[in-house]
């Protein structure tokens, strides 16, 4: 994806008669959670030639954009929709991103009018409106009283509301301008001090914060929640009326790892499933590679292994990592081969992530250890060689250059002939950016996940030791021992040696911390907020 900055946007060409393929789609991106994009929005984004939107909106949809899509800043079309018109006239699919729902924005509506007057094909893709989505994420049932209505206004129009309190709910957009002042304005207009009010900042993001109270005590309620000490504010929405007093539906902010910044010392490819599971628990994962994978110094071993695989030299092939799967797959594809090269060969995988990598290649492994997911666990599950059932006794082991000999020794004891091949080399990754290193050392991360002893050693080697407030979660006893050797306090150990169990164990730990704080009548704070001098902030 090529990013273009304001004032540096490449011109799509002069305005001409609309080309049949040209289209401007005004796409609502919802309130801030990427999972709330509609199916139609995703379909258009995947085909887009040009995407126009604010920086945060572009980041929200980046995962869905094709490699060749251009991204232009919203300021390029705020006063002049010419970029939209000329790009569509040249036959391009243009996506204009809109916060919430497109036609609730006056600018988007006027730009759509300009496109229509120029004869450009249009499409309006509704998004989840901010005014209803954020109350839902805050657990506030605006329509709990079916006989009452819901009124939506902007904070700048609050003085025009009048003295009559609504029977239903009042939703106020743009409340970041000053929720205490809004409450004072309503009270001064004649509204009762006792009317419930709730204010939610950064709704539908992992920075969401909701403060509840009453119109007459809003300033004190904000101060008690620490909001008055904030140095940064995000967008806010206020909800006024009986529904704002509803308790018990705060499902989003009560996720066990809500807002936790979790360090995942793995490559982006390896960390995909880990990060997704962390997000489901409300965390904000940050992936920091601790190793880099490089091809073997001499490719001859792998070339002979691939020929042996095709010619029936091996009875088994054992994969001890997703990197090994990737290395073998790339070598096969280099020769124009695919998963059919494994015909007649039994396949073993060290664990669920390696098995998932094989599944992406169209291969279902014959053996995956049910217990410990490591080379030792695979060795324990490996069957002995049987002269009658196994006409060939050779096992292909495509592995890293630093792999241990445990599996080879065990296979030899069981009567197998292991052919150990260097499929890839592992080298220590480059240090992460300075802000990440600083966050690691000073407690900016709430937790770190260690999935092997090497991730402990390599992370400390390239970035330093995690701060004492950071929760350390490890995948098993060996990794725990390595962490202890480096002076780290291990807080969480997975019940089973898998990344899914590791994330779930961290979530259980987070839930216990939350329950303890609530039981003690204390604010629920993340580990990073417990540092001396740390202050809760909204971004």
C-alpha positions in Angstrom: 0.0 0.0 0.0 1.4 3.4 -1.0 0.6 6.2 1.4 0.2 9.7 0.0 0.3 12.7 2.2 -1.7 16.0 1.9 -0.3 18.2 -0.8 1.6 15.2 -2.2 -1.3 13.3 -3.7 -0.7 12.0 -7.2 -3.3 13.3 -9.6 -5.5 10.6 -11.1 -5.7 12.5 -14.4 -7.9 15.4 -15.8 -11.6 15.3 -15.4 -13.3 13.5 -18.3 -16.5 11.8 -19.1 -17.2 9.1 -16.5 -15.8 5.7 -17.3 -18.3 2.8 -16.8 -16.1 1.3 -14.1 -15.7 4.4 -12.1 -17.5 4.7 -8.7 -17.3 6.7 -5.5 -18.5 4.8 -2.5 -19.2 6.7 0.7 -18.5 4.0 3.4 -19.4 4.3 7.0 -16.6 2.8 9.2 -18.6 2.8 12.4 -17.5 4.1 15.8 -14.0 2.7 16.0 -14.1 -1.1 16.3 -12.8 -2.6 13.0 -15.1 -5.6 13.6 -18.1 -3.4 13.1 -17.4 -2.9 9.4 -20.2 -4.2 7.2 -19.6 -7.0 4.7 -20.3 -4.5 1.8 -17.7 -2.1 3.2 -15.1 -4.8 3.3 -15.9 -6.0 -0.2 -15.5 -2.4 -1.6 -12.3 -1.8 0.4 -10.7 -5.0 -1.0 -11.2 -3.7 -4.5 -10.5 0.0 -3.9 -8.0 2.0 -6.1 -8.2 5.1 -3.9 -9.2 5.5 -0.3 -9.8 8.9 1.2 -10.2 9.4 5.0 -8.8 10.6 8.2 -5.7 9.0 9.5 -7.4 7.0 12.2 -10.1 5.8 9.8 -7.5 4.7 7.2 -5.6 2.7 9.9 -8.9 1.0 10.9 -9.4 -0.4 7.4 -5.8 -0.9 6.4 -5.9 -4.7 6.7 -8.6 -4.9 4.0 -6.9 -2.8 1.3 -5.2 -4.3 -1.8 -1.5 -3.9 -2.2 -1.9 -1.2 -4.9 -4.4 1.0 -3.2 -3.5 4.7 -2.7 -4.5 6.4 0.5 -5.2 10.1 0.6 -5.8 12.3 3.7 -9.3 13.6 4.3 -8.0 17.2 4.0 -7.5 16.6 0.3 -11.3 16.6 -0.2 -12.7 18.6 2.7 -13.2 21.8 0.7 -12.9 20.4 -2.8 -14.3 17.0 -3.9 -12.4 17.2 -7.2 -10.1 14.3 -6.2 -13.1 12.0 -5.8 -14.6 13.1 -9.1 -11.5 13.0 -11.2 -10.4 9.6 -9.9 -13.9 8.0 -10.5 -14.1 9.7 -13.9 -10.8 7.9 -14.8 -12.5 4.6 -14.1 -11.3 4.1 -10.5 -13.1 2.7 -7.5 -12.9 5.4 -4.9 -13.8 4.8 -1.2 -14.5 7.9 0.9 -14.3 6.8 4.5 -16.8 8.4 7.0 -16.9 8.1 10.7 -20.1 6.4 11.9 -22.7 6.6 9.2 -22.0 8.6 6.0 -25.1 10.7 5.7 -24.9 11.9 9.3 -21.9 13.9 8.2 -22.7 17.2 6.4 -19.4 17.2 4.6 -19.9 13.7 3.2 -23.4 14.6 2.1 -22.3 17.7 0.2 -19.4 15.7 -1.4 -21.9 13.1 -2.5 -24.1 15.9 -4.1 -21.1 17.2 -6.0 -20.3 13.7 -7.4 -23.9 13.2 -8.4 -24.0 16.6 -10.2 -20.8 15.6 -12.1 -22.5 12.5 -13.3 -20.4 10.1 -11.2 -21.8 6.8 -10.0 -22.4 6.7 -6.3 -22.9 4.2 -3.6 -23.8 4.9 0.1 -22.7 2.2 2.5 -24.3 2.7 5.9 -22.1 2.3 9.0 -23.0 1.6 12.6 -23.9 5.1 13.9 -21.8 6.4 16.8 -24.9 7.7 18.6 -26.3 4.1 19.1 -23.1 2.0 19.0 -21.2 3.7 21.8 -24.1 3.5 24.3 -24.3 -0.2 23.3 -20.5 -0.6 24.0 -21.0 1.2 27.3 -23.9 -1.2 28.2 -26.5 1.6 28.3 -30.0 0.5 27.0 -31.2 3.7 25.3 -34.5 2.1 24.4 -35.2 0.3 27.6 -38.4 2.2 28.0 -40.2 1.3 24.8 -42.7 4.1 25.2 -40.0 6.8 25.3 -37.8 8.2 22.5 -34.2 8.8 21.9 -33.0 12.3 20.9 -29.5 13.0 19.5 -27.9 16.5 19.5 -24.5 17.9 19.3 -22.8 19.6 22.3 -22.7 22.9 20.5 -26.6 22.9 20.4 -27.1 22.0 24.0 -28.3 25.5 24.9 -31.3 25.1 22.6 -32.7 22.0 24.2 -35.0 23.8 26.6 -36.2 23.1 30.1 -38.4 20.0 29.4 -36.6 16.8 30.5 -37.2 14.0 27.9 -39.0 10.8 29.0 -36.4 8.8 27.1 -32.7 9.3 26.5 -30.7 12.3 25.3 -27.5 11.5 23.4 -25.0 14.3 23.1 -22.2 14.1 20.5 -19.0 16.0 20.9 -19.2 15.9 24.7 -15.4 16.0 25.0 -15.8 19.8 24.9 -16.7 19.7 28.6 -19.1 17.2 30.1 -19.2 19.1 33.4 -20.2 22.3 31.6 -22.9 20.4 29.6 -24.3 19.2 32.9 -24.3 22.7 34.4 -26.0 24.1 31.3 -28.8 21.5 31.6 -29.3 22.2 35.3 -29.3 25.9 34.7 -32.0 25.3 32.1 -34.2 23.7 34.7 -33.3 20.0 34.5 -33.2 18.2 37.9 -29.9 17.6 39.6 -30.8 14.0 40.0 -31.1 13.1 36.3 -28.6 10.3 35.6 -25.8 11.0 33.1 -23.0 8.8 31.6 -20.0 10.0 29.6 -18.0 7.6 27.4 -14.6 8.6 25.9 -13.0 6.8 23.0 -16.0 4.5 22.5 -15.7 1.1 20.9 -11.9 1.2 21.3 -9.6 -0.4 23.9 -9.2 3.1 25.4 -12.9 3.3 26.2 -13.8 4.8 29.6 -17.3 5.4 30.9 -18.0 7.6 33.9 -21.6 7.6 35.4 -23.2 10.1 37.8 -25.9 12.8 37.9 -26.2 16.2 36.4 -25.8 17.9 39.7 -22.6 16.0 40.7 -21.0 15.5 37.3 -17.9 17.6 38.2 -17.3 15.6 41.4 -18.0 12.3 39.6 -15.4 13.1 36.9 -12.9 14.1 39.6 -13.5 10.8 41.5 -12.8 8.8 38.4 -9.6 10.7 37.8 -10.8 12.3 34.7 -10.1 15.8 35.9 -6.3 15.0 36.0 -6.2 13.8 32.4 -3.7 15.5 30.1 -5.3 14.1 26.9 -8.9 13.5 25.9 -10.4 11.5 23.1 -13.8 12.0 21.5 -16.7 11.7 24.0 -20.4 11.1 24.0 -22.8 11.8 26.8 -26.0 10.0 27.6 -28.6 11.7 29.8 -31.8 10.1 31.2 -32.9 7.1 33.2 -31.1 4.6 31.0 -27.7 6.2 32.0 -28.2 4.8 35.5 -28.5 1.3 34.3 -25.9 -1.0 35.8 -24.8 -4.5 34.9 -24.4 -4.4 31.0 -20.9 -3.0 30.9 -19.7 -6.0 28.8 -17.0 -4.2 26.9 -14.9 -2.5 29.6 -15.3 -5.5 31.8 -13.3 -7.8 29.5 -10.6 -9.5 31.6 -7.7 -7.8 29.7 -9.5 -4.7 28.7 -7.0 -2.0 27.6 -4.0 -4.2 28.6 -0.9 -3.5 26.4 0.5 -7.0 25.9 4.0 -7.6 24.4 4.1 -10.6 22.1 7.7 -11.4 21.3 7.0 -13.2 18.0 7.0 -12.4 14.3 3.8 -11.0 12.8 3.1 -14.3 11.0 3.7 -16.4 14.2 1.7 -14.0 16.4 -1.5 -13.7 14.3 -3.5 -16.3 16.2 -2.1 -15.1 19.6 -2.9 -11.4 18.9 -6.4 -12.3 17.7 -7.1 -14.2 20.9 -5.7 -11.4 23.0 -8.1 -8.9 21.3 -11.0 -11.1 22.1 -10.2 -10.6 25.7 -9.9 -6.9 25.3 -6.1 -6.5 25.1 -4.0 -4.5 22.7 -1.2 -6.8 21.4 2.1 -5.4 20.2 4.2 -7.8 18.2 8.0 -7.6 18.6 10.1 -10.2 16.7 12.9 -11.6 18.7 14.3 -13.8 16.0 14.7 -13.5 12.2 14.5 -16.4 9.9 17.0 -16.8 7.1 17.6 -19.5 4.4 20.3 -22.1 5.1 23.8 -21.1 4.0 23.9 -24.0 1.6 20.7 -25.2 -0.2 21.9 -28.6 -1.3 20.5 -30.4 1.8 17.0 -29.1 1.2 17.2 -29.8 -2.5 18.1 -33.5 -1.8 15.3 -33.7 0.9 12.7 -32.5 -1.6 13.8 -35.0 -4.2 13.7 -37.8 -1.6 10.2 -36.7 -0.6 8.9 -36.9 -4.1 10.7 -40.3 -4.9 9.4 -42.1 -1.8 12.6 -42.1 0.3 10.8 -41.2 3.6 8.1 -42.9 5.6 7.5 -39.8 7.8 8.2 -36.1 7.7 8.2 -34.3 11.1 7.6 -30.6 11.4 8.7 -29.0 14.7 7.8 -25.4 13.8 5.6 -23.3 11.4 8.9 -21.9 10.0 9.9 -25.4 8.9 6.5 -25.8 7.2 7.1 -22.5 5.4 10.6 -23.5 4.3 9.6 -26.8 2.9 6.5 -25.3 1.1 8.7 -22.5 -0.5 11.2 -25.1 -1.7 8.4 -27.3 -3.2 6.8 -24.3 -4.9 10.2 -23.3 -6.3 10.2 -26.6 -8.2 6.5 -26.2 -9.2 5.3 -28.8 -6.7 2.4 -28.6 -4.2 0.9 -30.6 -1.3 0.6 -33.7 -3.6 4.3 -34.2 -3.0 3.4 -35.6 0.4 1.4 -38.5 -1.1 2.2 -41.7 0.7 4.2 -39.9 3.4 3.0 -39.6 7.0 3.2 -36.2 8.5 3.8 -35.2 12.1 3.4 -31.7 13.7 4.8 -30.6 17.0 1.7 -28.6 18.0 -1.5 -26.8 17.0 0.2 -23.8 15.4 2.4 -26.0 13.2 -0.6 -28.1 12.4 -2.5 -24.9 11.3 0.4 -24.0 9.0 0.1 -27.4 7.4 -3.6 -27.1 7.1 -3.1 -23.8 5.1 -1.0 -25.9 2.7 -3.8 -28.5 2.4 -2.2 -31.1 4.7 -3.7 -32.7 7.7 -1.0 -34.2 10.0 -1.2 -37.8 11.0 0.4 -37.2 14.4 0.1 -34.2 16.8 1.1 -34.8 20.5 -1.9 -34.5 22.8 0.3 -33.4 25.8 3.3 -31.2 25.7 3.7 -29.4 22.4 7.4 -29.5 22.0 10.1 -31.6 20.5 10.1 -33.6 23.7 6.3 -34.0 23.5 6.5 -35.2 19.9 9.3 -37.6 20.8 7.2 -39.1 23.6 4.2 -39.6 21.2 6.2 -41.1 18.3 5.5 -44.8 17.5 8.3 -47.4 17.4 9.3 -48.6 13.9 7.5 -51.8 12.8 9.2 -53.8 10.1 5.8 -55.1 8.9 3.9 -51.8 8.9 6.7 -49.5 8.0 8.5 -50.7 4.8 10.7 -47.6 5.0 12.4 -46.5 8.3 13.6 -43.0 7.3 12.1 -39.8 8.9 12.8 -36.4 7.3 13.3 -33.7 9.9 13.5 -30.2 8.3 14.5 -28.0 11.2 16.3 -24.9 12.4 20.1 -24.8 12.5 19.9 -24.6 16.4 17.5 -27.4 17.0 18.2 -29.8 19.9 19.0 -33.5 19.4 16.2 -34.8 21.7 13.9 -35.9 18.9 16.7 -37.4 16.8 17.9 -39.4 19.7 14.5 -40.7 20.5 13.7 -41.7 16.9 17.0 -43.6 16.8 16.0 -45.5 20.0 12.7 -46.4 18.4 14.4 -47.9 15.4 14.0 -45.0 12.9 16.7 -43.4 10.8 16.4 -39.7 11.2 17.6 -37.4 8.4 18.1 -34.1 10.0 18.1 -31.2 7.5 18.7 -27.5 8.1 15.6 -25.9 6.5 16.3 -22.4 7.9 18.6 -20.5 10.2 17.5 -18.4 13.1 19.3 -15.2 14.0 18.6 -12.7 16.7 16.3 -9.9 15.4 17.3 -6.3 15.4 16.3 -4.3 18.4 12.8 -2.8 18.4 12.3 1.0 18.1 13.4 3.1 21.0 9.9 3.8 22.3 9.2 0.1 22.6 12.5 -0.6 24.4 11.7 2.3 26.8 8.2 0.9 27.4 9.6 -2.5 28.2 12.1 -1.2 30.7 9.8 1.3 32.4 6.6 -0.7 32.7 4.7 0.6 29.7 3.5 -2.9 29.0 0.9 -4.6 31.2 2.0 -8.1 30.3 4.5 -10.1 28.2 4.0 -13.5 26.7 6.9 -15.9 26.5 6.3 -19.0 24.3 9.8 -20.5 24.7 13.1 -20.1 26.5 14.6 -18.5 23.4 12.0 -15.7 23.4 13.1 -14.9 27.0 16.8 -14.8 26.1 16.3 -13.0 22.8 13.9 -10.3 24.1 16.2 -9.4 27.0 19.1 -9.4 24.6 17.6 -7.0 22.1 15.4 -4.8 24.4 16.2 -5.3 28.0 14.4 -6.9 31.0 10.7 -6.2 31.5 9.8 -3.9 34.3 8.7 -5.4 37.7 5.1 -4.3 37.3 4.8 -6.2 34.0 2.9 -9.5 34.3 5.1 -12.3 33.0 3.2 -15.2 31.4 5.0 -18.3 30.2 4.0 -21.3 28.2 5.5 -24.0 30.4 7.9 -25.0 33.2 11.1 -24.9 31.1 10.3 -21.3 29.9 9.5 -20.4 33.6 12.9 -21.7 34.7 14.6 -19.6 32.0 12.7 -16.5 33.0 13.6 -17.1 36.7 17.3 -17.4 35.7 17.1 -13.9 34.2 15.6 -12.6 37.4 12.0 -12.3 36.2 9.0 -13.0 38.4 6.7 -15.5 36.7 3.0 -14.6 37.4 1.2 -16.9 34.9 2.0 -20.4 33.6 -0.2 -22.0 31.0 -2.1 -25.2 32.1 -1.3 -26.7 28.7 1.8 -25.9 26.6 -0.1 -24.1 23.8 -0.4 -20.4 22.9 -4.2 -20.6 23.2 -3.9 -21.9 26.8 -1.3 -19.2 27.5 -3.5 -16.4 26.5 -6.5 -17.8 28.3 -4.4 -18.2 31.5 -3.4 -14.5 31.2 -7.1 -13.6 30.8 -7.9 -15.6 34.0 -5.2 -13.7 35.8 -6.6 -10.4 34.6 -10.1 -11.4 35.7 -8.8 -12.2 39.2 -7.1 -8.9 39.5 -10.3 -7.1 38.4 -12.5 -9.0 40.8 -10.1 -8.3 43.7 -10.1 -4.6 43.0 -13.9 -4.5 42.8 -14.3 -6.5 46.0 -12.0 -4.0 47.8 -13.9 -1.0 46.4 -10.8 0.2 44.5 -10.6 1.4 40.9 -9.8 -1.3 38.3 -6.3 -0.4 37.1 -4.0 -2.1 34.6 -0.6 -3.2 35.9 1.1 -0.4 34.0 -1.1 2.1 35.9 0.3 0.9 39.2 3.7 2.3 38.6 4.8 5.1 40.9 3.6 8.3 39.4 1.6 6.5 36.7 -1.6 8.4 35.7 -4.6 7.1 33.9 -4.8 8.7 30.5 -7.2 8.8 27.6 -5.8 8.9 24.1 
